[in-house]
Amino acid sequence: MRFQRLRGFQDIAGDEARRFAAFTRTARRVFRCFGFEELETPVVEEKALFTRALGTETDVVQKEMYAFTDRSKTEVALRPEGTAGIVRAYLENNFDKTRGLAKFFYAGPMFRSERPQAGRLRQFHQIGVEILGTESPLSDAETIHCLDVLLKTWGIEGHEIKLNNLGTFEERGHFREVLKKYFKPHEKALCEDCRERLSKNVFRILDCKVASCRPWIEKSPLIGEHLSEKSREHFARVCAALDAAGVRYTLAPRIVRGLDYYTKTVFEVTHAALGAQDALAAGGRYDHLIESFGGAPAGAVGFAVGVERILMVPVAEERPARHFSFFIVTLGAAAAEKGFKLLSELRERHLPASMDFEAKSLKSQMRSADKSGSRYVVILGDDEIAKGMFVLKDMESGTQKELSWQDAVEKLEDLVPSPLRGEG
Ligand code: HAM
């Protein structure tokens, strides 16, 4: 009996796994510079947490949640996103009282039962940040700047940050009616989905890609023209702070986002290297969520990147072709024993090392060494043991030399640049 993975679910192996881990490391490093600390929340939460946060009429809640009743008869769901869990944890751990302002990052799998296609999975991974307990426009700018630095540090160029202002919850509510009034007379010209959206979630019409809907969407009223002075002032300060930080963005007055919790600043980052699913990351402010989960009114802002999508964007090789690790090749039982001792000592020092225990011919071991991508090969045979030496081959330059066995581990350790030690 052979099993297959489910549609929309992936195994992450080989080079993909290495790049995945490298991106996660880069993100952690950048987030720490911006003062975020890690908060890991469970993959399974009460279903109502997501319904409440994301909105009952959103696609995620209506069609895409992996929800079920567990053995204790609790309605639960696999998390479709990370923000709702972070807000729950912020309140449940009393961080609102003990810290007020809190800055968290998270990384992990999310689940949405969408129709799978390139860049759209049912289990995907997000890495994100959330700043809770502030209404400052500088926090919006800090969040977007952090995302820009992360993408640039990873080597991505040519991404576009699209920004919009959705105003307060009340203003958005009012604009919903403006949009309904505008689209109603054109109802017959809209696609079937948009006709349904007209009564259920009119904002989603603005995202519709169907050709017959586009002309009406392109002439639709703009939310920015229906906002209060205060909301516009907030947004102007976000833009000014981004200008000061040197972050390039474009204004996209019809971006509304697919989740209901957003207020004021929203953004999406797209890249031309991706196909139809071109959003690398997205986020925004959600000034009502903390209150709607029972906390005192407080603002919050954050973003999440889709890791699989990030890895679809070609970047200049971020690591050397051969990683700084060692492969130990041995000939004969005595050499195998000595080689194993060296292997263990290297690993104790967090220096990545491997060895072929099947101990086949020199040629086949050298082939394994090459395949492993190791930068250095240590060769140990009876001759070398008798002389108290070993051979060190640099696989990048192809050169080799004989070195004395004395202090072999220290000599090998010195070959690895210290920031890379333990990284393989
Ligand atoms: P989102 O726009 O739903 O926002 O997702 C953020 C990112 O996750 C997307 O831009 C995309 O890169 C990735 N993503 C979403 N769905 C899929 C999928 N089916 N397959 C692959 N990648 C996907 C949120 O989730 C919000 N929680 C972001 C946020 C944080 N807002 C405030 N704080």
Boltz pocket constraint, residues with backbone or C-beta under 6 A from the ligand:
constraints:
  - pocket:
      binder: B
      contacts: [[A, 80], [A, 81], [A, 82], [A, 83], [A, 112], [A, 114], [A, 119], [A, 120], [A, 121], [A, 122], [A, 124], [A, 125], [A, 126], [A, 128], [A, 129], [A, 130], [A, 258], [A, 269], [A, 279], [A, 280], [A, 281], [A, 282], [A, 283], [A, 284], [A, 285], [A, 301], [A, 302], [A, 303], [A, 304], [A, 305], [A, 306], [A, 307], [A, 308], [A, 309]]
      max_distance: 6.0
